[in-house]
């Protein structure tokens, strides 16, 4: 993943599982978001991706986060961790 997308890091745990993480906002905007827009997820993860994208947009557009932005981010987080998909 790291070599394919040209960003991020891959971590493995002691059970052989792995995790790909990207923390650089520029990479998220220019590489990760466009990749998943072109290669649309077909599972419930699609809804998590859409909420993540919305949260990233809030963080980028509103450098000083106002209380209403923080509240919206909390709602997005709670919906992402919920197992039932909701339309955005």
ZAVEXLUM-440760 format. One line per field, with one value per atom (N, C-alpha, C): residue number from 1; residue in three letters; atom name; z, x negated, y negated. Coordinates in pm, 1 decimal. Layout:
% ZAVEXLUM-440760
k	[NUM / ...] .
r	[ALA / ...] .
a	[CA / ...] .
Z	[Z / ...] .
X	[X / ...] .
Y	[Y / ...] .
***
This chain:
% ZAVEXLUM-440760
k	[1 / 1 / 1 / 2 / 2 / 2 / 3 / 3 / 3 / 4 / 4 / 4 / 5 / 5 / 5 / 6 / 6 / 6 / 7 / 7 / 7 / 8 / 8 / 8 / 9 / 9 / 9 / 10 / 10 / 10 / 11 / 11 / 11 / 12 / 12 / 12 / 13 / 13 / 13 / 14 / 14 / 14 / 15 / 15 / 15 / 16 / 16 / 16 / 17 / 17 / 17 / 18 / 18 / 18 / 19 / 19 / 19 / 20 / 20 / 20 / 21 / 21 / 21 / 22 / 22 / 22 / 23 / 23 / 23 / 24 / 24 / 24 / 25 / 25 / 25 / 26 / 26 / 26 / 27 / 27 / 27 / 28 / 28 / 28 / 29 / 29 / 29 / 30 / 30 / 30 / 31 / 31 / 31 / 32 / 32 / 32 / 33 / 33 / 33 / 34 / 34 / 34 / 35 / 35 / 35 / 36 / 36 / 36 / 37 / 37 / 37 / 38 / 38 / 38 / 39 / 39 / 39 / 40 / 40 / 40 / 41 / 41 / 41 / 42 / 42 / 42 / 43 / 43 / 43 / 44 / 44 / 44 / 45 / 45 / 45 / 46 / 46 / 46 / 47 / 47 / 47 / 48 / 48 / 48 / 49 / 49 / 49 / 50 / 50 / 50 / 51 / 51 / 51 / 52 / 52 / 52 / 53 / 53 / 53 / 54 / 54 / 54 / 55 / 55 / 55 / 56 / 56 / 56 / 57 / 57 / 57 / 58 / 58 / 58 / 59 / 59 / 59 / 60 / 60 / 60 / 61 / 61 / 61 / 62 / 62 / 62 / 63 / 63 / 63 / 64 / 64 / 64 / 65 / 65 / 65 / 66 / 66 / 66 / 67 / 67 / 67 / 68 / 68 / 68 / 69 / 69 / 69 / 70 / 70 / 70 / 71 / 71 / 71 / 72 / 72 / 72 / 73 / 73 / 73 / 74 / 74 / 74 / 75 / 75 / 75 / 76 / 76 / 76 / 77 / 77 / 77 / 78 / 78 / 78 / 79 / 79 / 79 / 80 / 80 / 80 / 81 / 81 / 81 / 82 / 82 / 82 / 83 / 83 / 83 / 84 / 84 / 84 / 85 / 85 / 85 / 86 / 86 / 86 / 87 / 87 / 87 / 88 / 88 / 88] .
r	[UNK / UNK / UNK / UNK / UNK / UNK / UNK / UNK / UNK / UNK / UNK / UNK / UNK / UNK / UNK / UNK / UNK / UNK / UNK / UNK / UNK / UNK / UNK / UNK / UNK / UNK / UNK / UNK / UNK / UNK / UNK / UNK / UNK / UNK / UNK / UNK / UNK / UNK / UNK / UNK / UNK / UNK / UNK / UNK / UNK / UNK / UNK / UNK / UNK / UNK / UNK / UNK / UNK / UNK / UNK / UNK / UNK / UNK / UNK / UNK / UNK / UNK / UNK / UNK / UNK / UNK / UNK / UNK / UNK / UNK / UNK / UNK / UNK / UNK / UNK / UNK / UNK / UNK / UNK / UNK / UNK / UNK / UNK / UNK / UNK / UNK / UNK / UNK / UNK / UNK / UNK / UNK / UNK / UNK / UNK / UNK / UNK / UNK / UNK / UNK / UNK / UNK / UNK / UNK / UNK / UNK / UNK / UNK / UNK / UNK / UNK / UNK / UNK / UNK / UNK / UNK / UNK / UNK / UNK / UNK / UNK / UNK / UNK / UNK / UNK / UNK / UNK / UNK / UNK / UNK / UNK / UNK / UNK / UNK / UNK / UNK / UNK / UNK / UNK / UNK / UNK / UNK / UNK / UNK / UNK / UNK / UNK / UNK / UNK / UNK / UNK / UNK / UNK / UNK / UNK / UNK / UNK / UNK / UNK / UNK / UNK / UNK / UNK / UNK / UNK / UNK / UNK / UNK / UNK / UNK / UNK / UNK / UNK / UNK / UNK / UNK / UNK / UNK / UNK / UNK / UNK / UNK / UNK / UNK / UNK / UNK / UNK / UNK / UNK / UNK / UNK / UNK / UNK / UNK / UNK / UNK / UNK / UNK / UNK / UNK / UNK / UNK / UNK / UNK / UNK / UNK / UNK / UNK / UNK / UNK / UNK / UNK / UNK / UNK / UNK / UNK / UNK / UNK / UNK / UNK / UNK / UNK / UNK / UNK / UNK / UNK / UNK / UNK / UNK / UNK / UNK / UNK / UNK / UNK / UNK / UNK / UNK / UNK / UNK / UNK / UNK / UNK / UNK / UNK / UNK / UNK / UNK / UNK / UNK / UNK / UNK / UNK / UNK / UNK / UNK / UNK / UNK / UNK / UNK / UNK / UNK / UNK / UNK / UNK] .
a	[N / CA / C / N / CA / C / N / CA / C / N / CA / C / N / CA / C / N / CA / C / N / CA / C / N / CA / C / N / CA / C / N / CA / C / N / CA / C / N / CA / C / N / CA / C / N / CA / C / N / CA / C / N / CA / C / N / CA / C / N / CA / C / N / CA / C / N / CA / C / N / CA / C / N / CA / C / N / CA / C / N / CA / C / N / CA / C / N / CA / C / N / CA / C / N / CA / C / N / CA / C / N / CA / C / N / CA / C / N / CA / C / N / CA / C / N / CA / C / N / CA / C / N / CA / C / N / CA / C / N / CA / C / N / CA / C / N / CA / C / N / CA / C / N / CA / C / N / CA / C / N / CA / C / N / CA / C / N / CA / C / N / CA / C / N / CA / C / N / CA / C / N / CA / C / N / CA / C / N / CA / C / N / CA / C / N / CA / C / N / CA / C / N / CA / C / N / CA / C / N / CA / C / N / CA / C / N / CA / C / N / CA / C / N / CA / C / N / CA / C / N / CA / C / N / CA / C / N / CA / C / N / CA / C / N / CA / C / N / CA / C / N / CA / C / N / CA / C / N / CA / C / N / CA / C / N / CA / C / N / CA / C / N / CA / C / N / CA / C / N / CA / C / N / CA / C / N / CA / C / N / CA / C / N / CA / C / N / CA / C / N / CA / C / N / CA / C / N / CA / C / N / CA / C / N / CA / C] .
Z	[0.0 / 0.0 / 0.0 / 85.9 / 96.4 / -36.9 / -101.2 / -228.7 / -338.9 / -339.3 / -441.9 / -436.0 / -315.7 / -300.6 / -281.7 / -246.7 / -230.1 / -103.5 / -0.5 / 125.9 / 236.2 / 359.4 / 472.5 / 526.3 / 624.1 / 687.2 / 710.7 / 710.6 / 736.5 / 868.7 / 955.9 / 1086.2 / 1096.5 / 1160.9 / 1184.4 / 1334.6 / 1373.2 / 1514.7 / 1537.4 / 1662.0 / 1694.5 / 1644.9 / 1596.0 / 1542.3 / 1389.8 / 1329.4 / 1184.7 / 1109.8 / 1182.6 / 1120.0 / 1083.6 / 994.3 / 951.5 / 949.7 / 946.6 / 941.3 / 857.2 / 767.6 / 683.3 / 735.4 / 769.5 / 826.7 / 748.1 / 726.8 / 662.7 / 752.7 / 795.1 / 884.5 / 818.1 / 705.9 / 637.0 / 562.4 / 598.9 / 536.5 / 384.9 / 343.0 / 199.8 / 124.9 / 181.6 / 119.7 / 121.8 / 230.6 / 238.7 / 128.7 / 108.9 / 9.7 / -133.1 / -157.5 / -295.6 / -342.1 / -247.9 / -288.3 / -240.7 / -112.0 / -54.7 / -96.8 / -76.9 / -113.9 / -262.9 / -352.0 / -495.3 / -529.9 / -465.0 / -492.9 / -462.8 / -345.8 / -307.9 / -376.2 / -434.0 / -516.5 / -650.2 / -704.9 / -831.9 / -809.7 / -702.8 / -669.3 / -552.2 / -580.1 / -475.7 / -395.1 / -263.3 / -173.7 / -192.3 / -184.0 / -207.4 / -79.2 / 33.1 / 159.2 / 251.9 / 373.9 / 474.5 / 499.9 / 467.4 / 482.8 / 396.0 / 292.6 / 206.6 / 290.7 / 385.5 / 468.5 / 564.1 / 614.9 / 699.6 / 618.9 / 495.8 / 409.2 / 383.5 / 354.0 / 326.5 / 448.8 / 566.3 / 689.1 / 715.4 / 689.4 / 704.8 / 611.6 / 487.9 / 389.1 / 435.2 / 486.5 / 536.2 / 654.6 / 747.9 / 864.0 / 820.5 / 723.6 / 673.0 / 609.7 / 535.7 / 474.6 / 581.8 / 690.0 / 799.4 / 860.0 / 883.5 / 945.2 / 855.1 / 725.3 / 632.5 / 607.6 / 591.4 / 560.5 / 680.2 / 800.0 / 920.4 / 1011.5 / 977.8 / 1055.8 / 1205.9 / 1252.2 / 1393.1 / 1405.8 / 1462.6 / 1471.7 / 1573.6 / 1528.4 / 1616.5 / 1686.0 / 1789.6 / 1865.8 / 1779.9 / 1680.1 / 1593.1 / 1503.7 / 1467.5 / 1387.9 / 1472.6 / 1596.3 / 1687.0 / 1709.6 / 1727.1 / 1746.5 / 1623.9 / 1504.6 / 1381.7 / 1369.0 / 1406.5 / 1402.4 / 1500.7 / 1618.2 / 1715.9 / 1662.2 / 1593.9 / 1534.0 / 1426.6 / 1340.0 / 1234.9 / 1296.2 / 1402.7 / 1468.1 / 1526.7 / 1592.5 / 1651.9 / 1545.0 / 1432.2 / 1323.1 / 1255.7 / 1250.2 / 1188.8 / 1271.5 / 1402.9 / 1488.0 / 1504.3 / 1462.8 / 1467.6 / 1352.7 / 1373.8 / 1272.0 / 1161.5 / 1184.6 / 1083.5 / 996.5 / 865.0 / 777.5 / 773.3 / 772.2 / 754.6 / 635.7 / 560.5 / 443.8 / 489.5 / 415.2 / 447.3 / 370.8] .
X	[-82.7 / 0.0 / -87.3 / -186.4 / -273.5 / -342.2 / -392.4 / -460.9 / -361.6 / -244.2 / -143.5 / -90.7 / -55.2 / 2.0 / -103.4 / -224.0 / -331.7 / -321.4 / -256.6 / -245.0 / -206.9 / -209.6 / -163.1 / -266.3 / -219.8 / -302.1 / -218.3 / -284.9 / -218.1 / -269.6 / -175.0 / -208.5 / -149.8 / -222.1 / -169.8 / -163.8 / -66.6 / -56.7 / -112.8 / -111.8 / -172.6 / -90.2 / 31.5 / 113.3 / 107.6 / 25.2 / 9.8 / 102.8 / 184.4 / 273.6 / 197.4 / 253.3 / 185.1 / 275.8 / 213.0 / 285.9 / 206.3 / 274.9 / 214.8 / 262.5 / 170.4 / 206.4 / 144.2 / 224.6 / 177.5 / 218.9 / 124.2 / 153.0 / 131.8 / 63.1 / 34.1 / 159.8 / 212.3 / 335.3 / 320.0 / 203.1 / 179.3 / 191.8 / 137.3 / 148.1 / 292.1 / 362.9 / 503.2 / 584.9 / 560.6 / 637.3 / 597.1 / 467.7 / 421.7 / 410.0 / 404.2 / 383.9 / 494.2 / 525.5 / 618.8 / 762.6 / 809.9 / 947.7 / 971.9 / 887.0 / 909.8 / 908.2 / 820.9 / 814.8 / 948.2 / 1006.1 / 1131.2 / 1252.8 / 1238.2 / 1346.8 / 1352.4 / 1236.8 / 1230.7 / 1261.3 / 1207.0 / 1225.3 / 1322.5 / 1448.8 / 1550.6 / 1563.9 / 1566.5 / 1586.2 / 1726.6 / 1740.5 / 1868.4 / 1929.4 / 1865.3 / 1912.4 / 1957.5 / 1989.2 / 2030.9 / 1921.1 / 1797.7 / 1685.8 / 1704.5 / 1786.5 / 1815.2 / 1870.3 / 1960.1 / 2020.3 / 1918.7 / 1828.0 / 1720.6 / 1631.0 / 1601.1 / 1517.2 / 1584.4 / 1714.3 / 1785.5 / 1784.9 / 1800.0 / 1795.0 / 1653.4 / 1554.7 / 1415.7 / 1386.1 / 1430.8 / 1409.2 / 1474.5 / 1596.4 / 1667.9 / 1593.3 / 1546.1 / 1471.2 / 1342.1 / 1273.5 / 1150.0 / 1178.9 / 1288.6 / 1327.7 / 1353.8 / 1420.6 / 1447.4 / 1315.9 / 1224.7 / 1096.6 / 1012.2 / 1019.4 / 937.9 / 999.0 / 1129.5 / 1196.1 / 1203.3 / 1202.9 / 1220.8 / 1099.9 / 995.4 / 871.2 / 897.9 / 961.2 / 999.6 / 1137.7 / 1143.9 / 1271.9 / 1362.4 / 1480.9 / 1581.1 / 1657.3 / 1731.7 / 1802.5 / 1899.6 / 1963.8 / 2055.9 / 1981.6 / 1857.9 / 1777.1 / 1737.3 / 1700.3 / 1663.4 / 1783.7 / 1901.8 / 2023.8 / 2052.1 / 2035.9 / 2057.5 / 1957.7 / 1833.3 / 1731.9 / 1765.4 / 1816.1 / 1855.5 / 1969.3 / 2063.6 / 2174.7 / 2121.9 / 2033.9 / 1974.9 / 1901.3 / 1826.4 / 1753.5 / 1849.1 / 1953.7 / 2047.5 / 2118.7 / 2148.6 / 2214.7 / 2118.5 / 1991.9 / 1892.6 / 1871.4 / 1874.4 / 1853.1 / 1979.7 / 2093.5 / 2218.5 / 2220.2 / 2277.0 / 2273.9 / 2377.0 / 2478.9 / 2581.8 / 2546.0 / 2543.8 / 2510.3 / 2623.7 / 2587.0 / 2683.3 / 2640.3 / 2735.4 / 2701.6 / 2654.8 / 2559.6 / 2505.6 / 2584.0] .
Y	[118.6 / 0.0 / -125.2 / -124.6 / -241.3 / -270.3 / -166.9 / -184.7 / -221.3 / -159.6 / -184.0 / -327.2 / -374.0 / -507.3 / -615.7 / -575.2 / -672.2 / -754.8 / -699.6 / -771.1 / -672.9 / -720.8 / -641.6 / -544.5 / -465.6 / -362.8 / -238.3 / -123.9 / 3.1 / 56.6 / 94.1 / 149.2 / 289.3 / 379.3 / 514.3 / 538.9 / 620.8 / 654.8 / 795.0 / 840.2 / 969.3 / 1088.0 / 1066.2 / 1175.3 / 1181.7 / 1096.8 / 1099.7 / 1006.0 / 932.3 / 835.0 / 709.8 / 632.1 / 511.8 / 390.8 / 274.3 / 148.5 / 50.8 / -17.3 / -119.4 / -253.8 / -343.0 / -472.8 / -586.6 / -690.1 / -812.8 / -928.4 / -1010.0 / -1121.6 / -1257.6 / -1260.2 / -1384.7 / -1431.4 / -1549.6 / -1599.5 / -1615.7 / -1660.6 / -1680.0 / -1547.2 / -1439.5 / -1306.9 / -1257.2 / -1284.2 / -1243.3 / -1310.2 / -1439.3 / -1516.7 / -1481.4 / -1468.8 / -1452.2 / -1307.3 / -1210.4 / -1071.3 / -977.3 / -979.8 / -882.1 / -909.7 / -1032.8 / -1066.8 / -1043.2 / -1093.8 / -1067.1 / -917.9 / -840.3 / -696.8 / -630.0 / -661.7 / -596.8 / -658.6 / -775.5 / -829.9 / -757.2 / -725.3 / -651.3 / -503.6 / -446.6 / -305.2 / -295.2 / -316.5 / -326.5 / -197.8 / -214.0 / -99.8 / -43.7 / 87.4 / 153.8 / 210.3 / 189.0 / 245.8 / 133.3 / 169.4 / 71.4 / -31.7 / 0.4 / -93.0 / -217.4 / -207.1 / -321.9 / -437.5 / -406.1 / -509.2 / -570.4 / -489.6 / -542.0 / -635.1 / -597.0 / -680.8 / -815.2 / -815.1 / -939.9 / -1031.6 / -974.8 / -1054.7 / -1106.5 / -1022.8 / -1065.2 / -1181.9 / -1171.4 / -1276.8 / -1407.0 / -1397.8 / -1514.9 / -1576.4 / -1493.7 / -1542.7 / -1611.8 / -1555.4 / -1615.5 / -1750.8 / -1760.8 / -1888.3 / -1993.6 / -1955.7 / -2049.5 / -2098.5 / -2007.3 / -2043.0 / -2132.2 / -2111.0 / -2188.7 / -2326.4 / -2332.8 / -2459.3 / -2552.4 / -2500.1 / -2579.7 / -2566.3 / -2638.3 / -2628.8 / -2643.9 / -2755.3 / -2757.2 / -2692.0 / -2573.7 / -2502.0 / -2569.3 / -2603.8 / -2661.8 / -2549.3 / -2584.6 / -2482.2 / -2402.7 / -2467.8 / -2393.7 / -2295.0 / -2325.6 / -2232.4 / -2112.2 / -2137.6 / -2029.2 / -1937.7 / -1997.3 / -1917.8 / -1831.9 / -1888.9 / -1812.1 / -1697.8 / -1723.3 / -1617.3 / -1505.2 / -1539.0 / -1436.6 / -1350.6 / -1413.2 / -1338.3 / -1243.9 / -1294.0 / -1209.9 / -1091.4 / -1114.7 / -1006.6 / -903.2 / -949.1 / -854.0 / -772.2 / -832.6 / -759.9 / -662.7 / -696.7 / -609.2 / -484.0 / -497.2 / -381.4 / -299.0 / -352.4 / -279.1 / -178.0 / -60.8 / 44.1 / 25.9 / -56.0 / -75.4 / -194.9 / -177.3 / -289.3 / -391.1 / -516.8 / -625.2 / -706.4 / -755.5 / -837.5 / -973.0 / -1027.6 / -1159.8 / -1263.8] .
***
